Amino acid sequence: MKNYGFIRTAAAVPAVRVADVTYNVTEICRLLGEAFEKEVSLVAFPELSLTGYSCGDLFGQSLLIKGAEDGVKKIVEFSRGKALTIVVGAPVSYRCRLYSCAVVIRNGNIKGIVPKTYITAEEGRNFASGADFLSTDVRNDGAIRYAGQKCNISPNRIFGLGNSTFAIELGNDIWAPIPPSAYHVLQGAHFIVNLSADREILMREQYRTALLREHTAKNICGYVYASAGFGESTRDNVYAGYAAIWENGCMLAQNERYQTSSSMIISDIDIERIEKLRKESALFCAISPDGTNAASYYRLYDRRSLGETAETDFEKKLYRHIEPHPFVPAQDLDYRCREIIEIQVAGLIKRLSHINCQTAVIGISGGLDSTLALIVTTLAFDRLGWSHERIVTVTMPGFGTTSRTKNNATDLMEALGTNMREISIAAACEQHFKDISHDSSVRDATYENSQARERTQILMDIANQTGGLVVGTGDLSELALGWCTYNGDHMSMYGVNGGVPKTLVQSLVRWAAENRFEGMAGKDGRSIKDILLDIVDTPISPELLPANENDEIQQVTEDLVGPYELHDFFIYNFIRCGYSPDKIFFLARKAFNSEEQGKTGISSYDDETILKWLRIFVRRFFNQQFKRSCMPDGPKVGSVGLSPRGDWDMPSDAWSTLFASDINP
């Protein structure tokens, strides 16, 4: 079975009885059985979960400490024959000191013990700090015999599990100015396990969530967090039993707090994505927190391989949400649209003012891309205090222009008060066909591309004529697929949409209609909002082939090159995450081809359809790089960009053979 770079992890919160080790071990083993059945590779339990965190001065009783050690023995026996890594909290006595520890168990063996580093004043009554071990040789000075086995105790431990590595910190460690996990990730730990006992007070949840989001984003890591629950709520403190699994600033799973029974959450951490993002980060692994080279810490770490991960069938079940529209997630859409348009506007303002531009020239087709470019240009001129009459908008009807797109184009230009021009390209193209001896009845690439290049020539010449700048309309998805005519609509003097994928273009135009042009008058009773929303609903087309007898668009782009929601999914996962086509196919099936999708309004595609367009994406992405190698300047708006000047550096002559062969049904 393929693991696709994932590892299945779980955070379990058992309903413990304080100081009742036998009961706690039974409940822990029950949860371990559930995790094993669900093919989990690693399970984390809360801090001191064998005894309960709230024992107070009972930790001074040797009987309780010995009982916890015996409880570890029972868990060790339960683990035999199971490819399941267990991280459980227990008090461990070493050299006449007591430490709050995480005990790592796998297949009948104790693989290591990790003590808590940052001890609160209250905890200091019973426990010593794991900082005692930071200056020692882990493999020699940290040797201990515990629960009948010889192992090592130290905070500086990296555990290998299959193709992943993890490290451990406990409770307050993450709240420290420089948490132990900051060192761990610099040493290569892909994810951190935290055994915690975090008491609940007002606003603690929001602060903890913000901390985990920032910490995992900054350290580009996964994080499995399990905190003490209901059974610990004695005396003055209440424990909510919070469990969560995070990855690179995103919450993958969390439980419901304040449960009175045991709970467990499961999620699949993407190790491959973590590695890709770390490799791209110029800051990661360069300097350690104290200013020295991170490599100098290597000798202080003990590295232990635990073996392979569990045999997990990720095809059957993936404990992870796969976003079908990664560029247009439902959350924070209003903020995203507002911010992206602000970035586009700011970039265009700088270019216009820098060259002392007299006009901005835009070709308006009545389609999405040119509409977004016009929206951005209009807002930029408003910010500069310039008249809209300095925006030269040109509609250039050709052989495939329909009345719907033409009317939307002219109505929008007029409503915005721009300097409108209508220039038909039909006669010029017919003359061009004669000049090059091309039969105009042959509707081939020459027929189509000549129209795009004629339009670009008109715009460039008008820009020269008016002292202006041609604002490009092409978007990121078209650039990725090469769905543009070289030196035609491919070229401009500043491309405001070059960083915006097609699925996001639709959302931006819709957002602008509802938030920037609401209530603004249009033409013949049509408001600007109505015009914009009709453009959003118009089929995407270059309109280079004649319309049908009903004056309807005959050349629908998505029928030819494929659905843009699929291609944008491919683009994000290929460029941002560095996934292979095989993994992208696996994820696309989860995102678009499951039974749940029909319930949420997401389009559904069968395997054959996904494979068809994925193959086309790979072929076109490689073959069309030459267009991206000389694309015009334009603002980058998100984490994915194709500019050859800093975002995507790829030779135009690279072969797609390896990637094409990776696509298997």
DOKOL-844388 format. One record per residue (C-alpha): residue in three letters; x, y, z; residue number from 1; chain. Coordinates in steps of 0.5 Angstrom, whole numbers, plus 500, padded with zeros to 3 digits. Layout:
DOKOL-844388
R:loke:px:py:pz:rovo:drenlo
R:ala:X:Y:Z:NUM:A
...
END
This chain:
DOKOL-844388
R:loke:px:py:pz:rovo:drenlo
R:met:500:500:500:1:A
R:lys:502:507:498:2:A
R:asn:503:512:504:3:A
R:tyr:503:518:499:4:A
R:gly:508:522:504:5:A
R:phe:503:521:510:6:A
R:ile:503:519:517:7:A
R:arg:497:517:521:8:A
R:thr:497:520:528:9:A
R:ala:493:521:534:10:A
R:ala:492:525:540:11:A
R:ala:488:521:546:12:A
R:val:485:524:552:13:A
R:pro:483:518:557:14:A
R:ala:478:519:562:15:A
R:val:483:518:568:16:A
R:arg:482:517:576:17:A
R:val:487:521:579:18:A
R:ala:492:516:583:19:A
R:asp:489:510:580:20:A
R:val:494:507:575:21:A
R:thr:491:501:574:22:A
R:tyr:484:504:572:23:A
R:asn:488:509:567:24:A
R:val:492:503:564:25:A
R:thr:486:500:562:26:A
R:glu:483:506:559:27:A
R:ile:490:507:555:28:A
R:cys:490:500:553:29:A
R:arg:483:501:550:30:A
R:leu:484:507:546:31:A
R:leu:491:504:544:32:A
R:gly:486:498:541:33:A
R:glu:482:503:537:34:A
R:ala:488:507:534:35:A
R:phe:491:500:532:36:A
R:glu:484:498:529:37:A
R:lys:484:505:525:38:A
R:glu:492:504:522:39:A
R:val:495:509:527:40:A
R:ser:502:510:527:41:A
R:leu:503:514:533:42:A
R:val:499:516:539:43:A
R:ala:500:521:544:44:A
R:phe:497:521:551:45:A
R:pro:497:527:556:46:A
R:glu:502:529:561:47:A
R:leu:503:524:567:48:A
R:ser:497:520:564:49:A
R:leu:499:514:568:50:A
R:thr:498:517:575:51:A
R:gly:494:523:573:52:A
R:tyr:497:530:573:53:A
R:ser:493:533:579:54:A
R:cys:497:528:584:55:A
R:gly:500:534:588:56:A
R:asp:505:531:594:57:A
R:leu:502:524:592:58:A
R:phe:508:524:587:59:A
R:gly:513:524:593:60:A
R:gln:510:517:595:61:A
R:ser:514:511:592:62:A
R:leu:508:507:591:63:A
R:leu:505:511:586:64:A
R:ile:512:512:582:65:A
R:lys:513:504:583:66:A
R:gly:506:503:580:67:A
R:ala:507:508:574:68:A
R:glu:513:504:572:69:A
R:asp:509:498:573:70:A
R:gly:503:501:569:71:A
R:val:509:502:563:72:A
R:lys:510:495:563:73:A
R:lys:503:493:562:74:A
R:ile:503:498:556:75:A
R:val:509:495:554:76:A
R:glu:506:488:554:77:A
R:phe:500:491:550:78:A
R:ser:504:494:545:79:A
R:arg:508:487:543:80:A
R:gly:506:485:535:81:A
R:lys:503:492:534:82:A
R:ala:507:497:529:83:A
R:leu:504:503:533:84:A
R:thr:508:508:537:85:A
R:ile:506:510:544:86:A
R:val:508:516:547:87:A
R:val:505:516:554:88:A
R:gly:506:521:560:89:A
R:ala:509:518:567:90:A
R:pro:513:520:573:91:A
R:val:520:517:572:92:A
R:ser:525:517:578:93:A
R:tyr:533:518:576:94:A
R:arg:539:519:581:95:A
R:cys:534:521:586:96:A
R:arg:530:526:582:97:A
R:leu:523:526:579:98:A
R:tyr:522:528:572:99:A
R:ser:515:529:568:100:A
R:cys:517:525:562:101:A
R:ala:514:522:556:102:A
R:val:515:515:555:103:A
R:val:516:512:548:104:A
R:ile:514:505:547:105:A
R:arg:514:501:541:106:A
R:asn:513:493:540:107:A
R:gly:514:491:547:108:A
R:asn:520:496:547:109:A
R:ile:521:502:551:110:A
R:lys:525:507:546:111:A
R:gly:527:513:550:112:A
R:ile:524:517:555:113:A
R:val:524:525:554:114:A
R:pro:523:529:561:115:A
R:lys:520:536:561:116:A
R:thr:524:542:561:117:A
R:tyr:520:548:563:118:A
R:ile:518:547:570:119:A
R:thr:513:552:573:120:A
R:ala:514:554:581:121:A
R:glu:508:549:583:122:A
R:glu:511:543:579:123:A
R:gly:518:545:582:124:A
R:arg:515:542:589:125:A
R:asn:515:535:586:126:A
R:phe:519:535:579:127:A
R:ala:526:537:577:128:A
R:ser:527:540:570:129:A
R:gly:530:536:564:130:A
R:ala:535:541:563:131:A
R:asp:539:537:567:132:A
R:phe:541:533:561:133:A
R:leu:542:538:556:134:A
R:ser:550:538:557:135:A
R:thr:551:531:558:136:A
R:asp:552:525:553:137:A
R:val:545:523:552:138:A
R:arg:547:515:550:139:A
R:asn:552:515:556:140:A
R:asp:550:520:562:141:A
R:gly:543:519:560:142:A
R:ala:542:511:561:143:A
R:ile:537:509:565:144:A
R:arg:534:502:567:145:A
R:tyr:526:503:567:146:A
R:ala:520:498:567:147:A
R:gly:525:492:566:148:A
R:gln:529:495:560:149:A
R:lys:535:499:559:150:A
R:cys:534:506:555:151:A
R:asn:536:513:555:152:A
R:ile:533:519:558:153:A
R:ser:534:526:555:154:A
R:pro:530:532:552:155:A
R:asn:534:532:546:156:A
R:arg:532:526:542:157:A
R:ile:530:525:535:158:A
R:phe:526:519:533:159:A
R:gly:525:516:526:160:A
R:leu:519:513:524:161:A
R:gly:518:510:517:162:A
R:asn:520:516:513:163:A
R:ser:518:521:518:164:A
R:thr:522:524:524:165:A
R:phe:519:527:531:166:A
R:ala:521:530:537:167:A
R:ile:517:531:544:168:A
R:glu:516:537:549:169:A
R:leu:511:537:555:170:A
R:gly:506:542:557:171:A
R:asn:509:549:559:172:A
R:asp:515:547:554:173:A
R:ile:511:550:548:174:A
R:trp:510:557:552:175:A
R:ala:517:558:553:176:A
R:pro:521:564:549:177:A
R:ile:525:559:546:178:A
R:pro:521:552:546:179:A
R:pro:525:546:546:180:A
R:ser:521:544:539:181:A
R:ala:525:550:536:182:A
R:tyr:531:546:537:183:A
R:his:528:540:535:184:A
R:val:526:542:528:185:A
R:leu:532:545:526:186:A
R:gln:535:538:528:187:A
R:gly:530:535:522:188:A
R:ala:524:533:527:189:A
R:his:518:533:522:190:A
R:phe:513:534:527:191:A
R:ile:513:535:535:192:A
R:val:509:531:540:193:A
R:asn:506:535:546:194:A
R:leu:504:531:552:195:A
R:ser:500:537:556:196:A
R:ala:496:538:562:197:A
R:asp:493:545:561:198:A
R:arg:488:548:565:199:A
R:glu:483:552:563:200:A
R:ile:481:559:564:201:A
R:leu:478:565:560:202:A
R:met:481:566:554:203:A
R:arg:486:561:554:204:A
R:glu:483:557:548:205:A
R:gln:484:563:544:206:A
R:tyr:491:564:546:207:A
R:arg:493:557:546:208:A
R:thr:490:556:539:209:A
R:ala:494:562:536:210:A
R:leu:500:560:539:211:A
R:leu:500:553:536:212:A
R:arg:498:556:529:213:A
R:glu:504:561:529:214:A
R:his:509:556:532:215:A
R:thr:507:550:527:216:A
R:ala:507:556:521:217:A
R:lys:514:559:523:218:A
R:asn:517:552:524:219:A
R:ile:514:549:518:220:A
R:cys:512:542:522:221:A
R:gly:506:538:525:222:A
R:tyr:504:538:532:223:A
R:val:500:533:536:224:A
R:tyr:498:536:542:225:A
R:ala:494:532:548:226:A
R:ser:492:535:554:227:A
R:ala:489:533:561:228:A
R:gly:482:532:561:229:A
R:phe:476:532:566:230:A
R:gly:478:527:571:231:A
R:glu:484:532:573:232:A
R:ser:479:537:575:233:A
R:thr:480:537:582:234:A
R:arg:481:543:587:235:A
R:asp:482:549:584:236:A
R:asn:483:547:577:237:A
R:val:479:545:571:238:A
R:tyr:482:541:565:239:A
R:ala:478:541:559:240:A
R:gly:482:535:555:241:A
R:tyr:484:539:549:242:A
R:ala:487:535:543:243:A
R:ala:489:538:537:244:A
R:ile:493:536:531:245:A
R:trp:496:542:527:246:A
R:glu:501:542:521:247:A
R:asn:504:548:518:248:A
R:gly:499:553:521:249:A
R:cys:493:549:519:250:A
R:met:489:545:524:251:A
R:leu:488:538:522:252:A
R:ala:483:536:527:253:A
R:gln:481:538:534:254:A
R:asn:476:535:539:255:A
R:glu:471:538:543:256:A
R:arg:473:540:550:257:A
R:tyr:470:539:557:258:A
R:gln:468:532:555:259:A
R:thr:466:527:561:260:A
R:ser:469:521:557:261:A
R:ser:475:519:553:262:A
R:ser:476:522:547:263:A
R:met:481:521:541:264:A
R:ile:482:525:534:265:A
R:ile:486:522:528:266:A
R:ser:489:526:523:267:A
R:asp:494:524:517:268:A
R:ile:500:529:517:269:A
R:asp:503:530:510:270:A
R:ile:511:529:511:271:A
R:glu:512:531:504:272:A
R:arg:509:537:504:273:A
R:ile:513:539:510:274:A
R:glu:520:537:507:275:A
R:lys:518:541:501:276:A
R:leu:516:548:504:277:A
R:arg:522:547:509:278:A
R:lys:527:546:503:279:A
R:glu:524:553:500:280:A
R:ser:525:557:506:281:A
R:ala:531:561:506:282:A
R:leu:531:562:513:283:A
R:phe:529:555:516:284:A
R:cys:535:551:518:285:A
R:ala:540:557:517:286:A
R:ile:541:559:524:287:A
R:ser:540:556:531:288:A
R:pro:536:560:536:289:A
R:asp:542:562:540:290:A
R:gly:546:565:534:291:A
R:thr:550:559:532:292:A
R:asn:550:554:526:293:A
R:ala:545:549:528:294:A
R:ala:549:544:526:295:A
R:ser:553:544:532:296:A
R:tyr:548:541:536:297:A
R:tyr:548:535:532:298:A
R:arg:553:532:537:299:A
R:leu:548:533:543:300:A
R:tyr:542:529:540:301:A
R:asp:541:522:540:302:A
R:arg:537:519:534:303:A
R:arg:533:513:534:304:A
R:ser:530:509:529:305:A
R:leu:523:506:531:306:A
R:gly:522:502:525:307:A
R:glu:517:503:519:308:A
R:thr:510:506:520:309:A
R:ala:503:502:521:310:A
R:glu:501:499:514:311:A
R:thr:496:504:513:312:A
R:asp:491:504:507:313:A
R:phe:490:511:506:314:A
R:glu:486:510:499:315:A
R:lys:481:507:504:316:A
R:lys:480:513:509:317:A
R:leu:484:519:509:318:A
R:tyr:484:523:516:319:A
R:arg:485:530:513:320:A
R:his:481:535:509:321:A
R:ile:483:536:502:322:A
R:glu:481:543:499:323:A
R:pro:478:542:492:324:A
R:his:479:550:491:325:A
R:pro:486:551:494:326:A
R:phe:486:558:491:327:A
R:val:479:560:494:328:A
R:pro:478:557:500:329:A
R:ala:471:558:504:330:A
R:gln:474:561:510:331:A
R:asp:476:568:510:332:A
R:leu:474:569:503:333:A
R:asp:472:576:504:334:A
R:tyr:479:578:507:335:A
R:arg:483:575:501:336:A
R:cys:479:578:496:337:A
R:arg:480:585:499:338:A
R:glu:487:584:500:339:A
R:ile:489:581:493:340:A
R:ile:485:587:490:341:A
R:glu:489:592:494:342:A
R:ile:496:588:492:343:A
R:gln:494:589:485:344:A
R:val:492:596:485:345:A
R:ala:498:598:489:346:A
R:gly:503:594:484:347:A
R:leu:499:598:478:348:A
R:ile:499:605:482:349:A
R:lys:507:604:483:350:A
R:arg:508:602:475:351:A
R:leu:503:608:473:352:A
R:ser:506:613:477:353:A
R:his:513:611:476:354:A
R:ile:513:612:468:355:A
R:asn:509:618:469:356:A
R:cys:504:615:465:357:A
R:gln:498:619:461:358:A
R:thr:493:613:460:359:A
R:ala:492:606:461:360:A
R:val:490:602:455:361:A
R:ile:486:595:456:362:A
R:gly:483:591:451:363:A
R:ile:476:589:454:364:A
R:ser:472:583:451:365:A
R:gly:467:582:456:366:A
R:gly:470:576:459:367:A
R:leu:473:575:466:368:A
R:asp:480:577:466:369:A
R:ser:479:583:462:370:A
R:thr:474:585:467:371:A
R:leu:478:584:473:372:A
R:ala:484:588:470:373:A
R:leu:479:594:468:374:A
R:ile:476:593:476:375:A
R:val:484:594:478:376:A
R:thr:485:600:473:377:A
R:thr:479:603:475:378:A
R:leu:481:603:483:379:A
R:ala:488:605:482:380:A
R:phe:486:611:478:381:A
R:asp:481:613:483:382:A
R:arg:487:612:488:383:A
R:leu:491:617:484:384:A
R:gly:485:622:483:385:A
R:trp:486:621:476:386:A
R:ser:480:621:471:387:A
R:his:477:615:468:388:A
R:glu:477:618:461:389:A
R:arg:485:617:462:390:A
R:ile:483:609:462:391:A
R:val:483:607:454:392:A
R:thr:478:601:454:393:A
R:val:478:598:447:394:A
R:thr:473:593:445:395:A
R:met:475:589:438:396:A
R:pro:470:584:436:397:A
R:gly:472:579:431:398:A
R:phe:470:573:428:399:A
R:gly:467:569:434:400:A
R:thr:465:575:438:401:A
R:thr:458:574:441:402:A
R:ser:453:580:442:403:A
R:arg:453:578:450:404:A
R:thr:460:579:451:405:A
R:lys:460:585:446:406:A
R:asn:454:588:450:407:A
R:asn:457:587:457:408:A
R:ala:464:590:455:409:A
R:thr:461:596:452:410:A
R:asp:456:597:458:411:A
R:leu:461:596:463:412:A
R:met:466:601:459:413:A
R:glu:461:606:459:414:A
R:ala:458:605:466:415:A
R:leu:465:606:468:416:A
R:gly:466:613:464:417:A
R:thr:472:610:460:418:A
R:asn:475:613:454:419:A
R:met:471:608:449:420:A
R:arg:474:605:443:421:A
R:glu:471:600:438:422:A
R:ile:475:597:433:423:A
R:ser:473:591:429:424:A
R:ile:479:586:427:425:A
R:ala:475:582:422:426:A
R:ala:478:587:416:427:A
R:ala:485:587:418:428:A
R:cys:485:579:419:429:A
R:glu:482:578:413:430:A
R:gln:488:582:409:431:A
R:his:493:579:414:432:A
R:phe:490:572:411:433:A
R:lys:491:574:404:434:A
R:asp:498:577:405:435:A
R:ile:500:570:408:436:A
R:ser:496:566:403:437:A
R:his:492:563:409:438:A
R:asp:485:560:407:439:A
R:ser:480:563:412:440:A
R:ser:476:557:412:441:A
R:val:481:553:415:442:A
R:arg:480:555:422:443:A
R:asp:487:553:425:444:A
R:ala:492:556:430:445:A
R:thr:494:561:425:446:A
R:tyr:487:563:424:447:A
R:glu:486:564:432:448:A
R:asn:493:566:433:449:A
R:ser:492:572:428:450:A
R:gln:486:575:432:451:A
R:ala:490:575:438:452:A
R:arg:496:578:435:453:A
R:glu:492:583:432:454:A
R:arg:489:585:438:455:A
R:thr:495:586:442:456:A
R:gln:498:590:436:457:A
R:ile:492:595:436:458:A
R:leu:493:596:444:459:A
R:met:501:597:444:460:A
R:asp:500:602:438:461:A
R:ile:494:606:442:462:A
R:ala:499:606:448:463:A
R:asn:504:609:444:464:A
R:gln:499:614:441:465:A
R:thr:497:616:448:466:A
R:gly:503:616:452:467:A
R:gly:500:610:455:468:A
R:leu:501:603:458:469:A
R:val:498:596:456:470:A
R:val:495:593:462:471:A
R:gly:495:585:461:472:A
R:thr:489:581:463:473:A
R:gly:492:574:462:474:A
R:asp:491:570:469:475:A
R:leu:496:565:472:476:A
R:ser:492:559:470:477:A
R:glu:493:561:463:478:A
R:leu:500:562:464:479:A
R:ala:501:555:467:480:A
R:leu:497:552:461:481:A
R:gly:500:556:456:482:A
R:trp:493:558:454:483:A
R:cys:495:564:451:484:A
R:thr:498:566:444:485:A
R:tyr:505:568:444:486:A
R:asn:506:575:443:487:A
R:gly:499:576:443:488:A
R:asp:495:576:449:489:A
R:his:501:573:452:490:A
R:met:504:580:452:491:A
R:ser:503:587:455:492:A
R:met:507:592:459:493:A
R:tyr:504:590:466:494:A
R:gly:500:584:467:495:A
R:val:496:585:473:496:A
R:asn:492:578:473:497:A
R:gly:499:574:472:498:A
R:gly:499:572:480:499:A
R:val:491:570:480:500:A
R:pro:489:563:478:501:A
R:lys:482:563:474:502:A
R:thr:478:560:480:503:A
R:leu:480:566:484:504:A
R:val:478:571:478:505:A
R:gln:471:569:478:506:A
R:ser:471:570:486:507:A
R:leu:475:577:485:508:A
R:val:470:580:480:509:A
R:arg:464:577:484:510:A
R:trp:467:580:490:511:A
R:ala:468:587:487:512:A
R:ala:461:587:484:513:A
R:glu:458:586:491:514:A
R:asn:463:591:495:515:A
R:arg:466:596:490:516:A
R:phe:460:597:485:517:A
R:glu:454:596:489:518:A
R:gly:449:601:488:519:A
R:met:452:604:482:520:A
R:ala:448:606:476:521:A
R:gly:450:603:469:522:A
R:lys:446:603:462:523:A
R:asp:439:602:460:524:A
R:gly:437:600:467:525:A
R:arg:443:595:468:526:A
R:ser:447:597:474:527:A
R:ile:455:596:474:528:A
R:lys:454:590:479:529:A
R:asp:449:587:474:530:A
R:ile:454:587:469:531:A
R:leu:459:584:473:532:A
R:leu:455:578:475:533:A
R:asp:453:577:468:534:A
R:ile:460:577:466:535:A
R:val:462:572:472:536:A
R:asp:456:567:469:537:A
R:thr:459:568:462:538:A
R:pro:462:561:459:539:A
R:ile:470:562:459:540:A
R:ser:472:563:452:541:A
R:pro:477:566:447:542:A
R:glu:472:567:442:543:A
R:leu:476:566:436:544:A
R:leu:472:561:432:545:A
R:pro:465:564:430:546:A
R:ala:459:563:434:547:A
R:asn:453:558:433:548:A
R:glu:447:560:429:549:A
R:asn:444:562:436:550:A
R:asp:449:567:437:551:A
R:glu:452:563:442:552:A
R:ile:459:562:444:553:A
R:gln:462:556:440:554:A
R:gln:469:555:443:555:A
R:val:468:554:451:556:A
R:thr:475:554:454:557:A
R:glu:474:548:459:558:A
R:asp:471:544:454:559:A
R:leu:478:544:450:560:A
R:val:483:545:456:561:A
R:gly:479:542:461:562:A
R:pro:476:545:468:563:A
R:tyr:479:550:471:564:A
R:glu:478:548:478:565:A
R:leu:481:541:476:566:A
R:his:487:545:473:567:A
R:asp:488:550:479:568:A
R:phe:488:544:484:569:A
R:phe:494:541:480:570:A
R:ile:497:548:479:571:A
R:tyr:497:549:487:572:A
R:asn:499:542:489:573:A
R:phe:505:541:484:574:A
R:ile:508:548:485:575:A
R:arg:506:550:492:576:A
R:cys:507:543:495:577:A
R:gly:512:539:490:578:A
R:tyr:507:533:489:579:A
R:ser:508:528:484:580:A
R:pro:503:527:479:581:A
R:asp:501:520:482:582:A
R:lys:500:524:489:583:A
R:ile:496:529:486:584:A
R:phe:491:524:482:585:A
R:phe:490:521:489:586:A
R:leu:488:527:492:587:A
R:ala:484:530:487:588:A
R:arg:480:523:487:589:A
R:lys:479:525:495:590:A
R:ala:477:532:493:591:A
R:phe:473:531:487:592:A
R:asn:471:524:487:593:A
R:ser:468:522:494:594:A
R:glu:461:521:496:595:A
R:glu:461:527:500:596:A
R:gln:462:532:495:597:A
R:gly:455:532:492:598:A
R:lys:453:534:499:599:A
R:thr:457:540:499:600:A
R:gly:456:543:492:601:A
R:ile:463:541:490:602:A
R:ser:464:538:483:603:A
R:ser:465:531:482:604:A
R:tyr:469:528:477:605:A
R:asp:471:520:476:606:A
R:asp:478:517:475:607:A
R:glu:478:517:468:608:A
R:thr:476:525:467:609:A
R:ile:481:527:473:610:A
R:leu:487:523:469:611:A
R:lys:485:526:462:612:A
R:trp:486:533:465:613:A
R:leu:492:531:469:614:A
R:arg:496:528:463:615:A
R:ile:494:534:459:616:A
R:phe:496:539:465:617:A
R:val:503:536:465:618:A
R:arg:504:536:458:619:A
R:arg:502:543:457:620:A
R:phe:506:545:463:621:A
R:phe:512:543:461:622:A
R:asn:511:545:453:623:A
R:gln:509:552:455:624:A
R:gln:514:554:459:625:A
R:phe:517:558:454:626:A
R:lys:511:563:454:627:A
R:arg:513:564:462:628:A
R:ser:520:565:461:629:A
R:cys:519:572:458:630:A
R:met:512:574:461:631:A
R:pro:511:581:463:632:A
R:asp:512:584:470:633:A
R:gly:506:584:475:634:A
R:pro:504:583:482:635:A
R:lys:505:577:486:636:A
R:val:499:576:490:637:A
R:gly:499:569:493:638:A
R:ser:504:563:495:639:A
R:val:504:561:488:640:A
R:gly:507:565:482:641:A
R:leu:510:563:475:642:A
R:ser:514:569:474:643:A
R:pro:521:567:472:644:A
R:arg:524:573:476:645:A
R:gly:524:569:483:646:A
R:asp:518:565:483:647:A
R:trp:518:559:478:648:A
R:asp:525:558:475:649:A
R:met:525:552:470:650:A
R:pro:528:551:463:651:A
R:ser:524:551:457:652:A
R:asp:527:545:454:653:A
R:ala:525:541:460:654:A
R:trp:522:534:459:655:A
R:ser:516:532:462:656:A
R:thr:517:524:461:657:A
R:leu:519:522:468:658:A
R:phe:512:526:470:659:A
R:ala:508:524:465:660:A
R:ser:510:516:467:661:A
R:asp:508:517:474:662:A
R:ile:501:518:472:663:A
R:asn:498:511:473:664:A
R:pro:491:509:474:665:A
END
